[in-house]
Amino acid sequence: MASAQSSGGGTELGQFLRARRTQTRPDQVGLTVGPGLRRTPGLRREELATLAGMSIDYYVRMERGKETRPSPAVLDALARALHLDDAEHQHLRELAARAARYAPEPPPPPSRTVRPHLKLVLEALRPSPAYIISRSMDLLAWNPGGLALYAGLADWPATQRNLARYFFLHPTARTLFPDWDELVRGCVARLRSLAGTAPDAPDLTHLVGELLLKSPDFAKLWERYDVVGRKRIQKTFHHPQVGVLTLSGQSMHLEGTPGQRLGVYTAEPGTPDHDAMLLLDAIAPEPAGHRDMKPEQQPHSQP
């Protein structure tokens, strides 16, 4: 079973190439398959090497993690042969760059501190549910609706509140999202992309290791090594407290932070979805002392 950790910079590069090769059918790249069974689910190594115009031995060394300095021309040839899209092609380049400068010492985890003015932004966005997450999807700060939208997440200790962990391990998640299968594919693709260029980062290895152990669904998706997830502007929630509501979501990188992102959901005023959003904000538990807070004070965040 794959893990988030790597024994060398070329290992992740090889894993990505192998995953893309085995998931690419010969007919997708213009090859005619002869009669008889193929033991390889996708392209054979020699087929990909030929399509990319390189020796089989060189490609095998890349896939086994023993060739860590492929040239840009080699990477571009592999991307064309595998029909990688722009995001996958860029990920391939990033993996190769990391393999060339691989350092065995894991980097320190990024700061989890949320700046006070960002907490004020969360409060100003009410009644729209909003939250701030880390690069590994830990919930760092939120307004009441931002936490209550993920039904049952508030039951977990603050330090355990992570959206990927919630999607795969919380019993409510599968009923909350009617498109759960598509949602988790995008979630794993995001983590895979991040772990590919920082596989030894402790915040990622801990989360991925836990999910590989506890969720067979996560393990299967992790093995696929998809790095591009489909993002929907609208998301439907079957919420146990306010019913079905469809909200428009937006996620954005917060400038000057260590990979933190702001997530916010909105609905058109006057619609049933907006009414449900208002109700959610009204019934969501306020953090201790929140009702007595002055406007300039900040909302709740993870300690």
Buried (B, 14 or more C-beta within 10 A) or exposed (E): EBEBBBEBBBBBBBBBBBBBBBBBEBEEBEBEEEEEEEEEEBBBBEBBBBBBEBEBEEBBBBBEBEBBEBEEEBBBBBBBBBEBEEEBBBBBBBBBBBBEEBEEEBEEBBEBEBBEEBBBBBBEBBBBBBBBBBBBBBBBBBBBBBBBBBBBBBEBEBEEBBBBBBBBBBEBBBEBBBEBEEBBBBBBBBBBBBBBEBBBBBBBBEBBEBBBEEBEBBBEBBBBBBBBBEEEEEBBBEBEEBBEBBBBBEEEEBEEBEBBBBBBBBBEEEEEBBBBBBBBBEEBEEBEEBEEBEEEEBBBBBE
